[in-house]
Amino acid sequence: MVSTASTTTSSIVTALGGGSGLDMLKLANDLAIAQFAARNDRLAAKSETLDSQISAASNLRSMLFSLSSSLGDRVRVGDLSPQPTVANTSVATASLTGTRQPKGSYSLEVTQLAKAQTLALAPYSAATDTTGSGTLTLRFGAVSAGSFTEDTSKPAVDIAIPSGATLSEVANAINVANTGVSAYIANTVDGAQLVLKGKDGANSGFILEATEDPAEPGLSNLAWSPGSASGQLLASASDAAFKIDGLSMTASSNTVSDAIPGVKLKLSATNIGSPTTLSFADTSPAITSAMTDLTSALNEIMAEINSATNPQTGELRTDPGARALKRTMSQLAGTVVMPNATGAARTLADLGLSTQRDGTFVLDTARLSQTLAKDPEGVAAMFTNGIYGVYSSVDKIYRNATSTTNPGSLGGSISRYTKQLQQVGEDRTELVEKQETLRANLASRFTTSEGRIGQLKSTMTFLENQIAAWNKSD
């Protein structure tokens, strides 16, 4: 950098008409700019190109994300697959469990809900009363007509009760054991009672055995089995009982997943003698609308891809990621999106989607209608959140195209361009520093030269005046 003193001196010399009469600082600046002008122009042009490439690739990435997310949202709404509906919603609700659904309608009559065994044990004066120590053992099975039939597939669970344990601590020990039986203290008119509640289902009943510590007896007061003098059975465990199309069925829970294939029922009330209907909505209009919207969205993306990869004007005309995306999109209609399907619906082409020579798409609604008529279940299965289907295929295109670990993807291109742009910025910063160093060196040299020229001119003026004086004296 040129010092302030040097700058001031040069300016004074120039102002007084001394030196060369040129603005040496401006000259130094102009020469430095000229020296690096070509390299600055190249870097500026490269930066502009990279900005355009990043913008074009990012725009495609954004469009793919919007398509994937909006299609996912539409699928999750559920109107593109035949969702089951129960006419009497107070009796039960229904939802899909898989990708394929049965057709038609079903009658549903619930005659009994699944219940859990609820047991209130002998009362104590307070929850802080000690119970004695030892071991409580829970055994599981069916409790009915004053008898207990143990389910040997469910192992008994021993719960250690330490010395000095209170009724509250016993309840906590049962809960911590995580056996499926929950416990709490109920403060009733008779006192504090330990209440136990098991799981739904006839085979989820239980009995409670006690093995006392002889040094601290009393735990047997909490033992219970059918016919015990102490304790009160508030509710017996039972299975759900219902009829599908008049056929009697049972389930250990009020959530039933195997009565109608592909449908999960949640039973909530009985309707003895008044069957309700479970049916499936016609999704053809919704699917036709969704395919129309999908075709439009795909065409918007293809228009952007065609523009970006235009051989003459496209920002991404040589970009491998954009080219790969274009190839993938051109193959979308014929790609098998339901590899395990056995019906007429396997590809988007089966749903009427076709690709034109320029890469854009058209929808053949007549073919879509034919496929819907032939294989409505298969078409519905294509619009789910499973690992296969329309959404899965579109989402896979988005994820593959935007992967930053694949150098041949759009995401890889964005990552590469971003790094190159960062390097250009660093190169421009370095060039500015070099240009400033050159300008400072030139300014320093020119200022020194300006001073010398001023001295020479001063000496010349002195000599000229001296000679003139001599000539006058002669």
N, C-alpha and C positions, 0 to 999 in steps of 0.2 A: 504494500500500500504506500502511496505517496504521502509524506508528512504534510500537516497543515502549513508549516513554515515554508516548505518548498512550493506548495500550491500558491500561497500568498505572494511569495517572491516572484514566481512566474507571472502571476496576474499583474503585479505592479510594473514589472519590466515591460510587459506587453502594453499596459495602459500608458506608460511614459514614452512609448514609441521605440523602446530599446529592443535589443535582440533582433530576431528574424521578422518580427511582426506577425507571426503565425500563432494560433491557439494550440499550443503543444499538447495540452491535456485532452482536448477534443480529438486531435490527431492520433494520440496514443489509444484512446478509446475506440475510434473508428478502425484503426489497424487491427486491434485485438478482436473486434467483432468480425472483421473480414477474414481473419485467420481461421476462426472456428465456425464461420457461417455455414459452410457445406455440411459439416458434421452435425451442427445444431438442427439444420433442416432435415437431415436424414433421421435423426432421433425424434424430431417432432412428427414427421410423417409416420414413423413406425409406431409411435405412441397413439396417434389418431387411428391407425389401422387396428391395433390391438384393442383399443376402446370399442371400436365398431364390432370386432369379432366377439368380445366378451358380452357386449350388449345383445347381439343377435343370438348367441348361444344361451344366454341367461333368459332371454325372452321365450325361447323354445322350451327351456327347462320349466319355466313358470307355467306355460300353457299345458305341458304334460302333467304337472302337479295339479293344476286346476281340474283337468279332466279326470284324473285318478281320484282326487278327493271328492269331487261332486258325484261321480259315479258310485263311489263307496257310500256316500251319504244316501243316495237314492236307493241303493240295494238294502241299506240298513233300515230304511223306512218300512220295508216289508211288503209293499204293494205290488212288487214284481214277481212274487211267488205266491201260490195259493194258500194264504194263511188260514188256518182253521178258526172257525167262529162258533161259539156255543150260543144258541138262541137264548137260553135262560142263564145269564151270567152269574146269578146268585148260586147256582148249583156247581158250576165249574168254569174254569178258563182253560184255553188250549194254546199251544205254541208248537212250532216245528222243532224237531230234534236233529234232522239231517237234511240232505240235499234233495231227496226224492219224497214225494207225498202221494198218498192214495187219492183216488178220485171219488166223486159222489158224496153222499152224506151218510151219517150214522145216528142212530138213536142212543141216548144215554140216560140210564135210570140209576140213581145212587140210592141204595137202600141202607147203607151204614157207612159212617166215616171211621177212619182209623183213629184210635185213641191210645193214649199212653197211660200206664198204671200210675196212679197217684196214691201215696200212702202217708198217713199222719201217724207218728209214733206216740208212745206214752208221754203225757205232759210232765214238765218240770216246773218248779216255781218260778224260775228265771233262766234266761239264756246263759247266765254266768255260772249256773250250777255245774258241779263236776259230775262226770258220768262213769268214772271208773276207767281203768286202762285195760289193754289187751288187743284183740284183733277182731274187726268186723269183716265178714265175708259176704260179698254179693254174688248170688247165683242167678242165672237168667233162664227163662223158659216160659211156659204157658201156665197161668194161674186161672183155674176155673173150677166151679162147683166144690170149693173147699179143698182142692188138691193142687199140687205143683208138679209139672212134668219138665224136667230140666232139658235145656237145649245144649247138648254136649259139644256142639260146634262153637259155642261161645264159652271161653274159659272163665272160671270163677275168678274173682278179684279180691285179694286180701288188702285191707286198709288198716294200717297200724294206728292205734290210738295211744298216745304217750301218757305217762303218769301226770295226773293233775289236769287233764284235758277237760274243758268246759263243753257245754252243748253246742255253743257257737263254733268252737274249734273242731268239733266232730263234723259239723256241717261243712266247714272249710276243707277238712281232710278228704271228705267224699268228693267235693268239687275238684280238688287238685288231682285226685286219682284219675279223672277224665275217663270214666267208665261208660258215659252215656246217661248216667243217672245224676241228676242235679239235686241239690239240697238247699233248703233255706229254713229259717226259724220263723214260725208263725206265733204271734202272741195272741192266744185265744182266751175265751172266758174261763177255760180250764187251766190255763197256764201257757208256758212256752213249749211248743211242740216242734219236733224235727219233722219236716215234710220232705218226702222224696218223690221225684217224678222221673220216669224213664222215657224211652223212645216209643213212638207209635208202633203198633203191630202186636198181634197176639203173642208172638214168640219173644217179645221184648219185656214181658213181665219179669218180676224178680222177687226173691226172698232175701232176708238179711239175717245172717247167723252171727253169733257173738262167742268169742273164746276169751273168757275173763282171765286177768292176771290175779291169782289167788291173793296176792298181797294188797290188791286194790280192786275189790269186786264192784259190781254194779252195772257193768256194760251189757249184761243180758237183758236189762230193761229196754234196750233198743232193738233187740232181736224180734223178727217177725216172720211168720209163715202162715199160710191159710189155716184158719182155725185157732190162731193165737188169741189168747184172752186179752192181750194188750195190743194197742195200735188199731187204726181204722183205715180200711181200704176205701178210699174216696172214689176211685175210678179204676175199672179193670182195663188192662191192655186188650185191644181188639184190632182186627184187620178191617180195611175198607172193603165193602161189598157193593158191587154195581153190576149193571148189565149193559153190554154193547150189542145193539141189534137183537136184544132179548136173550143173549147168551150170558149166563152168570159168570162172574169173575171176582177174584179177591186180590188185594194188594196189602202189603205190610205198612204202606205209607199212603198218605193222601195225595202224594205226587206219583203219578203212574206213567211210565214211559214205554210200556210194551203192550198195552191193550189195543191200540191202533198203531200200526207200523209208521214210524216217522212223526208221531204226534206225542207230545207230553201233556197230560191232563193234571190239573190241580183241582182236586175235589174240595168243595167248601160247604156243601149242604146236601141234605137228602131231598129227593123228589119222588117218593114212593107212589107208584100208580100214575105218575104224570111225566113220562119220558120227555126229555128235551132233545133238540136236534143239533148235531155238530156237522157243519158243512164247510165247503171251500169256495172262496170267491173266484169269479172269472177274471183272470188277470190279463186277458188278451188286449184290451184297450190300453192298459198301463204299459205293457211291453211294447206295443206298437209306438206309443208316445216316446218311450225311453229310447228305442232304436232310432227314431227320427231325430231326437236330440243328440244322440251319440254320433250319428252320421254328420250332422252339422258341425259338431265340435271337432270331429276328425278332419273335416274339410278346412276348418280354420287353421288347424295345425299344419296340414299339408300345404296350404297356401303360403304359410310362413316358411316352411322348409324349402319349397320350390323357389321362393324369393331369395332365401339366404344361400342356396346352393346354385343359383344361376351362374352358368359358366363365365359370363362377361361381367356381371354387376354384383354378384352375391358376395356378401362379407365372408361366408363360410364355403365358398366354392371349392376349396382344396382341403377342407377340414374333414378328417377321418370320422369324427364322432357324428357330424351332421349327415355324412354319407351313410354311415351304418344305421342311423335312425331312419333315414329315408328308405333303405332296403327293408328294415323291419316293418315299417308302416305299409309298404307295398305288399308284404306277405300276410298282413293281419287278417284279411277276410278269409283266407284259406287255412289259417292255422287252426289245428285241432285244440279247442279249449276245454273239451270234455273227453279226455282219453278213455275213460271207463264207460262211456255212454254206449248203449246198445240200440237206441232209437234213432229217429231222424235228425235230432238236434245234437251236432257235434262241433260245428264251426260257425263263425259269424256269417259265412256265406249261406249256411242253412237258414239263418234268420233274415236273409235277403240282402246282406251287405256285399257289394262288389266294388272292385277297383278299376278305375279308368286308366287310359294310357298315360295321362299326365299325373297319375298318382292320387287323384281325388276319388271320392267315394260316392256311390249312389245307393239308394235303398229300394229294393224290389219288394213292395208291400204285398204283392200277390204271392211271392214265394214265402214270405214271412207268415202269411195267413195259412198257407198249405202246411207248413211245418207245425204251426200251432194246432192245427186240426189233427195232424197225424200223431204228434208227440207233445201234448201240453205239459206233461210232467217233466219231460226232458228239457223243454224250453224254460220252464220255471226253475229247474235246477241250475241253469246257466246263470241265473241272476241271484246268486247267494254269496255269502262271505267265505265260502269254502276255499280249499287250495286250488280248485279248478273253477272255470267259469269266465264270464265276460270281465267282471271286475278284476279278478286275479290276473288275467292276461294283460289288461291295460295297465294295472299297477306294476306288473313285471316289466313292461316296456319302460315305464317311468323310472323304476329303480335301476334297471340296467343302463339306461341312457344317462342317468345322473350320477353313476358311480364314479367316484374320484380315484379309485384304485385301478381302473381300467383305462390305459392311455388312449385306447381306441374308441372311447365313449365321449358323449357330449360333456359329461362332468369332467373327464380327463382333459378335454380341450380347454374348458374354462380354467381348470387348475393350471394348465401349462401357459395359457395366455396371461393369466394373472401374475405368474412368476416372471414371465418375459417383460410384462409392463413394469413390474417392480424393478427389474434390472435396468430397463430404459430410464426409469426415474433416477436410479443411482448413477447411471452413465451421464445423464444430463447434469446432475449435481456436480459430478467430478469435472465435467467440461466447463461448467460455470467457474469452478475454482481455478482451473487452468487458464481460462480466459482472463480472469481477474488478476492472476499472477503475471501474465504477459502484459496486461494493460499497465499494471503498477511498475513493472520493469521498464517498459517503454517510456512511461511518464517520467520516471526517475532519470533515465538517460536524456530525454528531450529537455528536461528542466536544467540539467547540468550543461547541455549543449547551448541552451538558450542563454545561460549565464556567461558562458565563454564568448558567445557571439556578441553579447552586450559589451563585454570587456574589450573585445577587438574593435568594435565600433567606437567605443569611447577613446581608445588609443588612436584610432585613425582620425577621429575628429580633433584630438589634441595635436597630432602631427600636421594635419591640414591647417589648423589655426596657427601653428608655429611657423610653418612654411610661408603662410600668407603674411605673417608679421615680418619675417625676414625680407620677403620681396618688397614689402612696403618701406622698410628701412633703407633698402638699396635705392 
